[in-house]
Amino acid sequence: MHTKESLLNDLKKLKINPEGTLLVHSSYKSIGEVTGGPETVLDSLSAFMKEGLLVLPTHTWEYVDKDNPVFDVKNSPSNVGILTEKFRQRENVYRSEHPTHSVAALGMDAQKFTEGEYKYATSCDRESVWGKFLDRKADILLVGVDLTKNTFIHGIEEWVGIQGRMTDTHEDLYSILNSGEKVHVPSRRHQGLSWSDHFWKVEEILLEEGAMKKGTFGDATVRVVDAEKTAELLTELLQENPDLFSDNEPLSDKWRYYFQNQK
């Protein structure tokens, strides 16, 4: 049975910067049995990051669409797991106001970090929180999930300008803000293939190049992704091969040789 103390010890072993910014994607079930359940997991993450900024996605892309176009920052549930849903409702947690790709944040400048997200027409605009993870050299903790759940990679694709990822037209969505005001948010949505299903292809090279490391949190296998190093590597890969994530073919060995020769 895992406890807050044992989970804190696991986090310390991962050598995450407790005074930095940490984004957590998660599968609660993967952690195993925890005394106190999900709240204890959130307590451990919050305690570890008490001097920094803790962020969890609270996405609503699964059900906020043209047929159900209104996102309510205070009431719309997260569709990405029990930890994210419980976290957004915690005291002193601020949730961003993007209609499909909101996040919730606790700690250092959480309110400033999350404000103004309704202004962006795409899910991962470079000026949005997803770009701020890069600017802040954040760590991304994947608890019991792999790279296919790493929204940050969608951001890298968007910033590189990979064609076919976003719709050309805008969907009429709306956000009800923390102030209660309802605002129109014309939104370009992800389209086409399930590109993220193929993000696993870069796992080996991220590990080899020191952009990612593995560990454990409770029973879960975790990946700790360095946002800055990952953006640098994947930007180069995508510029050379925009179709990198279009299929399930393993990453060619030529890329390992390429990066080794750059050192």
C-alpha positions as CSV (number, residue, x, y, z in Angstrom):
1,M,0.0,0.0,0.0
2,H,1.5,3.3,-1.0
3,T,1.3,6.4,1.2
4,K,2.0,10.1,0.8
5,E,5.5,9.6,2.3
6,S,6.4,6.7,0.0
7,L,5.1,8.6,-3.1
8,L,7.1,11.7,-2.0
9,N,10.2,9.5,-1.8
10,D,9.5,8.2,-5.3
11,L,9.3,11.8,-6.6
12,K,12.6,12.7,-5.0
13,K,14.3,9.8,-6.7
14,L,13.2,11.1,-10.1
15,K,15.3,14.3,-9.6
16,I,12.6,16.6,-10.8
17,N,13.2,20.3,-9.9
18,P,10.8,21.1,-7.0
19,E,11.2,24.8,-7.6
20,G,10.4,24.6,-11.4
21,T,7.3,23.8,-13.4
22,L,5.9,20.3,-13.5
23,L,3.2,19.1,-15.9
24,V,1.6,15.7,-15.0
25,H,-0.2,13.4,-17.4
26,S,-1.5,10.4,-15.5
27,S,-3.3,7.1,-15.1
28,Y,-4.4,6.8,-11.5
29,K,-5.0,3.1,-11.7
30,S,-1.4,2.5,-12.7
31,I,-0.1,3.7,-9.4
32,G,-1.6,0.8,-7.5
33,E,-3.3,0.9,-4.1
34,V,-2.8,4.1,-2.2
35,T,-3.9,4.9,1.3
36,G,-6.4,7.8,0.9
37,G,-6.8,7.2,-2.8
38,P,-6.5,10.0,-5.4
39,E,-6.4,12.7,-2.9
40,T,-3.2,11.3,-1.4
41,V,-1.6,11.2,-4.8
42,L,-2.4,14.9,-5.3
43,D,-1.2,15.7,-1.8
44,S,2.2,14.1,-2.6
45,L,2.5,16.0,-5.9
46,S,1.4,19.3,-4.3
47,A,3.8,18.9,-1.3
48,F,6.7,18.0,-3.6
49,M,6.1,21.1,-5.8
50,K,5.2,23.5,-3.0
51,E,8.0,25.9,-4.0
52,G,7.3,25.6,-7.8
53,L,4.3,25.2,-10.1
54,L,2.3,22.0,-10.4
55,V,0.1,21.7,-13.6
56,L,-2.4,19.0,-14.7
57,P,-4.3,19.0,-17.9
58,T,-8.1,19.4,-17.5
59,H,-9.0,18.9,-21.2
60,T,-12.6,18.9,-22.5
61,W,-11.9,18.2,-26.2
62,E,-13.8,14.9,-26.0
63,Y,-17.2,16.6,-25.6
64,V,-16.9,20.3,-26.2
65,D,-17.5,20.7,-29.9
66,K,-19.9,22.3,-32.5
67,D,-22.8,20.3,-31.1
68,N,-21.9,21.2,-27.5
69,P,-20.0,24.4,-27.9
70,V,-19.9,25.9,-24.4
71,F,-17.0,25.3,-21.9
72,D,-17.6,26.5,-18.3
73,V,-14.2,26.9,-16.6
74,K,-15.8,26.3,-13.1
75,N,-18.1,23.4,-14.0
76,S,-17.0,21.5,-17.1
77,P,-15.5,18.2,-16.0
78,S,-12.1,17.1,-17.2
79,N,-12.1,14.2,-19.6
80,V,-8.5,13.1,-19.0
81,G,-8.7,11.2,-15.7
82,I,-9.8,11.2,-12.1
83,L,-6.6,13.0,-10.8
84,T,-7.2,15.9,-13.2
85,E,-10.9,16.2,-12.2
86,K,-10.2,16.2,-8.5
87,F,-7.2,18.5,-8.9
88,R,-9.1,21.3,-10.7
89,Q,-11.6,21.5,-7.8
90,R,-8.9,21.9,-5.1
91,E,-8.4,25.1,-3.1
92,N,-6.0,27.6,-4.6
93,V,-5.9,25.8,-8.0
94,Y,-6.4,28.0,-11.0
95,R,-7.9,26.6,-14.2
96,S,-7.3,28.1,-17.7
97,E,-10.2,29.2,-19.9
98,H,-9.4,27.5,-23.2
99,P,-12.5,25.6,-24.4
100,T,-10.9,22.3,-25.3
101,H,-7.3,22.2,-23.8
102,S,-7.5,23.8,-20.4
103,V,-5.0,23.1,-17.6
104,A,-5.2,23.5,-13.8
105,A,-2.2,25.0,-11.9
106,L,-1.2,25.3,-8.2
107,G,1.6,27.2,-6.7
108,M,4.1,29.8,-8.0
109,D,2.3,32.4,-10.2
110,A,-0.5,29.9,-11.0
111,Q,-3.0,32.6,-11.8
112,K,-0.8,34.5,-14.1
113,F,0.3,31.3,-15.8
114,T,-3.3,30.3,-16.7
115,E,-4.9,33.6,-17.5
116,G,-5.9,34.6,-21.0
117,E,-6.0,31.2,-22.6
118,Y,-9.4,31.8,-24.3
119,K,-7.6,34.2,-26.7
120,Y,-6.0,31.4,-28.6
121,A,-7.6,29.8,-31.7
122,T,-5.6,26.6,-31.5
123,S,-5.1,24.1,-28.8
124,C,-1.4,24.6,-28.3
125,D,-0.5,28.1,-29.5
126,R,3.1,29.1,-29.0
127,E,2.0,31.9,-26.6
128,S,-0.3,29.6,-24.7
129,V,0.5,27.6,-21.6
130,W,1.9,24.9,-23.9
131,G,4.5,27.3,-25.1
132,K,5.2,28.5,-21.6
133,F,6.2,25.0,-20.6
134,L,9.1,25.3,-23.1
135,D,10.0,28.8,-22.0
136,R,10.1,27.7,-18.4
137,K,12.1,24.5,-19.2
138,A,9.4,22.4,-17.5
139,D,9.5,18.8,-16.7
140,I,6.7,16.6,-18.0
141,L,5.8,13.6,-15.8
142,L,4.0,10.8,-17.5
143,V,2.6,8.5,-14.8
144,G,1.6,5.1,-16.1
145,V,1.1,6.6,-19.7
146,D,3.5,6.9,-22.6
147,L,4.4,9.6,-25.1
148,T,1.1,9.1,-26.9
149,K,-0.5,11.1,-24.1
150,N,2.0,13.9,-24.2
151,T,0.1,17.0,-25.4
152,F,3.3,19.0,-25.5
153,I,4.3,17.1,-28.7
154,H,1.2,18.4,-30.4
155,G,2.5,21.8,-29.5
156,I,5.8,21.2,-31.1
157,E,4.1,20.0,-34.3
158,E,2.0,23.2,-34.3
159,W,5.0,25.5,-33.8
160,V,7.0,23.7,-36.6
161,G,4.0,24.3,-38.9
162,I,3.3,20.6,-39.8
163,Q,0.5,20.6,-42.4
164,G,-2.7,18.7,-41.9
165,R,-2.8,18.8,-38.2
166,M,-5.4,21.5,-37.7
167,T,-8.6,22.4,-39.5
168,D,-8.4,25.3,-41.9
169,T,-11.7,26.6,-40.7
170,H,-12.8,27.6,-37.2
171,E,-15.5,26.0,-35.0
172,D,-17.7,28.3,-33.0
173,L,-16.9,27.5,-29.4
174,Y,-17.5,29.5,-26.3
175,S,-15.9,29.8,-22.8
176,I,-17.6,30.9,-19.7
177,L,-14.8,32.6,-17.8
178,N,-14.0,32.8,-14.1
179,S,-15.7,36.2,-14.1
180,G,-18.9,34.6,-15.4
181,E,-18.6,36.3,-18.8
182,K,-19.3,34.2,-21.9
183,V,-16.9,34.8,-24.7
184,H,-16.7,33.5,-28.3
185,V,-13.6,31.4,-29.0
186,P,-13.4,30.5,-32.8
187,S,-11.3,27.4,-32.7
188,R,-9.3,25.3,-35.1
189,R,-9.4,21.7,-34.1
190,H,-7.1,18.7,-34.6
191,Q,-8.0,16.7,-37.6
192,G,-7.0,13.7,-39.7
193,L,-5.1,10.7,-38.5
194,S,-4.5,10.0,-34.8
195,W,-1.0,11.5,-35.0
196,S,-0.5,11.1,-31.2
197,D,-0.9,7.3,-31.5
198,H,2.6,7.4,-33.2
199,F,4.4,9.6,-30.7
200,W,5.9,6.5,-29.2
201,K,8.3,6.3,-32.1
202,V,10.6,8.9,-30.6
203,E,10.9,7.3,-27.1
204,E,14.2,5.6,-27.8
205,I,15.9,8.6,-29.2
206,L,14.6,10.8,-26.4
207,L,16.1,8.4,-23.9
208,E,19.4,8.2,-25.8
209,E,19.8,12.0,-26.1
210,G,19.0,12.6,-22.4
211,A,15.6,14.3,-23.2
212,M,13.7,11.7,-21.2
213,K,14.4,9.3,-18.3
214,K,12.3,6.5,-16.7
215,G,11.5,5.7,-13.1
216,T,8.6,4.6,-10.9
217,F,5.9,6.3,-8.9
218,G,4.1,3.8,-6.8
219,D,3.5,0.8,-9.1
220,A,3.6,2.9,-12.2
221,T,6.3,3.2,-14.7
222,V,6.9,6.9,-15.3
223,R,8.7,9.0,-17.9
224,V,10.2,12.4,-17.1
225,V,10.4,14.5,-20.2
226,D,12.6,17.6,-20.5
227,A,10.5,20.0,-22.4
228,E,13.4,22.1,-23.7
229,K,15.5,19.2,-24.9
230,T,12.4,17.4,-26.4
231,A,11.4,20.5,-28.3
232,E,14.9,20.9,-29.7
233,L,15.1,17.3,-30.9
234,L,11.6,16.9,-32.3
235,T,11.8,20.3,-34.1
236,E,14.8,19.1,-36.0
237,L,13.3,15.7,-36.7
238,L,10.0,17.2,-37.9
239,Q,11.7,19.8,-40.1
240,E,13.6,17.0,-41.8
241,N,10.6,14.6,-41.9
242,P,7.1,16.2,-41.5
243,D,5.6,12.8,-41.9
244,L,7.4,11.4,-38.8
245,F,4.2,10.6,-37.0
246,S,2.1,9.5,-39.9
247,D,2.6,5.7,-39.4
248,N,3.8,3.1,-37.0
249,E,7.2,2.5,-38.7
250,P,10.0,2.5,-36.1
251,L,12.3,5.6,-36.2
252,S,15.2,5.0,-38.6
253,D,18.7,4.3,-37.2
254,K,20.0,7.2,-39.4
255,W,18.6,9.7,-36.8
256,R,20.7,8.1,-34.0
257,Y,23.8,8.5,-36.2
258,Y,22.8,12.0,-37.1
259,F,22.5,13.2,-33.5
260,Q,25.6,11.3,-32.4
261,N,27.6,13.1,-35.1
262,Q,26.3,16.5,-33.9
263,K,28.0,16.0,-30.5
